[in-house]
């Protein structure tokens, strides 16, 4: 069973300033159901250039999960659903392959 570590960011507000707490709660619930676990690591701030060229800055919740690589499509589906509900251009998802994690 190949394990991967997935790290992803969920912005706290959409680009118009609307609170995304409900959408984040839905994503957390879906991750727990599909993956059985996740870790919330706190809040981070980031800045990037939108497709329009406008500068955007977000505060996002930082999550990570170690999971079987076969579950990656399910995580991507959850994040795409969040992206659509939150009206985002993109959601950050980082995948680390060949992770050796042991739960002792």
URLINCOR-V870217 format. One record per residue. N is the residue number from 1. RES is the residue in one letter. PHI is phi in whole degrees, -180 to 180 (none if undefined). OMEGA is omega in degrees with one decimal (* if undefined). D_FIRST is the distance of its C-alpha to the first C-alpha in Angstrom with 1 decimal. Layout:
# URLINCOR-V870217
n={N | N}
res={RES | RES}
phi={PHI | PHI}
omega={OMEGA | OMEGA}
d_first={D_FIRST | D_FIRST}
This chain:
# URLINCOR-V870217
n={1 | 2 | 3 | 4 | 5 | 6 | 7 | 8 | 9 | 10 | 11 | 12 | 13 | 14 | 15 | 16 | 17 | 18 | 19 | 20 | 21 | 22 | 23 | 24 | 25 | 26 | 27 | 28 | 29 | 30 | 31 | 32 | 33 | 34 | 35 | 36 | 37 | 38 | 39 | 40 | 41 | 42 | 43 | 44 | 45 | 46 | 47 | 48 | 49 | 50 | 51 | 52 | 53 | 54 | 55 | 56 | 57 | 58 | 59 | 60 | 61 | 62 | 63 | 64 | 65 | 66 | 67 | 68 | 69 | 70 | 71 | 72 | 73 | 74 | 75 | 76 | 77 | 78 | 79 | 80 | 81 | 82 | 83 | 84 | 85 | 86 | 87 | 88 | 89 | 90 | 91 | 92 | 93 | 94 | 95 | 96 | 97 | 98 | 99 | 100 | 101 | 102 | 103 | 104}
res={X | X | X | X | X | X | X | X | X | X | X | X | X | X | X | X | X | X | X | X | X | X | X | X | X | X | X | X | X | X | X | X | X | X | X | X | X | X | X | X | X | X | X | X | X | X | X | X | X | X | X | X | X | X | X | X | X | X | X | X | X | X | X | X | X | X | X | X | X | X | X | X | X | X | X | X | X | X | X | X | X | X | X | X | X | X | X | X | X | X | X | X | X | X | X | X | X | X | X | X | X | X | X | X}
phi={none | -83 | -100 | -128 | -113 | -110 | -117 | -145 | -118 | -120 | -64 | -77 | -136 | -81 | -68 | -101 | 93 | -73 | -65 | -109 | -58 | -64 | -66 | -66 | -59 | -64 | -65 | -63 | -62 | -65 | -64 | -64 | -64 | -78 | -111 | 84 | -172 | -168 | -124 | -93 | -104 | 118 | -115 | -133 | -115 | -146 | -131 | -152 | -96 | -75 | -58 | -77 | 94 | -71 | -80 | -127 | -127 | -129 | -103 | -127 | -85 | -102 | -126 | -148 | -151 | -100 | -153 | -66 | -57 | -64 | -89 | -57 | -59 | -68 | -62 | -62 | -63 | -61 | -70 | -66 | -64 | -60 | -56 | -67 | -67 | -93 | 55 | -104 | -72 | -158 | -123 | -73 | -139 | -117 | -116 | -112 | -89 | 57 | -88 | -107 | -117 | -129 | -96 | -102}
omega={179.4 | 178.3 | 174.7 | 171.9 | 178.6 | 176.4 | -179.7 | -178.4 | 174.0 | -179.6 | -179.2 | 179.8 | 176.3 | -174.6 | 176.4 | 177.5 | 179.7 | 179.3 | -177.3 | -178.1 | -179.9 | -179.8 | 177.4 | 177.5 | 177.4 | 179.7 | 177.9 | 179.4 | 179.8 | 177.7 | 180.0 | 179.7 | -174.8 | -170.8 | 178.9 | -177.6 | 167.3 | 177.1 | 172.8 | -174.6 | -179.9 | -175.9 | 178.4 | 176.1 | 178.9 | 179.5 | 177.8 | 178.5 | 178.2 | 179.6 | 179.5 | -176.0 | -179.3 | 175.5 | 179.6 | 175.8 | -179.0 | 161.8 | -175.6 | 171.3 | -178.1 | -179.8 | 169.7 | 178.7 | 171.8 | -173.9 | 173.0 | -178.1 | 180.0 | -179.5 | -178.9 | 178.3 | 178.5 | 176.2 | 178.7 | 177.3 | 178.9 | -178.8 | 176.0 | 176.8 | 176.9 | -179.2 | -179.9 | -179.0 | -176.7 | 178.9 | -179.1 | 174.7 | -177.3 | 173.4 | 179.9 | 175.5 | 179.6 | -178.3 | 175.6 | -178.7 | 174.7 | 179.2 | 176.9 | 179.7 | 178.5 | 176.4 | -174.7 | *}
d_first={0.0 | 3.8 | 6.3 | 9.8 | 13.2 | 15.6 | 19.3 | 22.0 | 25.7 | 27.8 | 31.5 | 33.8 | 36.5 | 36.9 | 39.0 | 42.1 | 41.5 | 40.4 | 38.3 | 34.7 | 34.0 | 33.7 | 31.2 | 29.1 | 29.2 | 28.0 | 25.1 | 24.1 | 24.4 | 22.3 | 19.5 | 19.7 | 19.7 | 16.9 | 14.6 | 16.0 | 17.0 | 18.5 | 20.9 | 24.3 | 25.5 | 29.1 | 31.2 | 31.6 | 34.3 | 33.9 | 36.4 | 36.0 | 38.2 | 38.0 | 38.6 | 42.2 | 42.5 | 43.0 | 41.6 | 39.2 | 38.1 | 35.7 | 34.6 | 31.0 | 28.6 | 25.6 | 22.3 | 18.7 | 15.5 | 12.0 | 9.5 | 6.5 | 7.8 | 8.8 | 11.2 | 13.1 | 15.7 | 16.6 | 17.2 | 19.2 | 21.2 | 22.0 | 23.2 | 25.2 | 26.9 | 27.8 | 29.1 | 31.3 | 32.6 | 33.3 | 35.0 | 33.1 | 33.0 | 29.5 | 26.7 | 25.1 | 21.3 | 19.6 | 16.0 | 14.7 | 11.8 | 10.1 | 10.9 | 10.9 | 11.9 | 13.0 | 14.9 | 17.7}
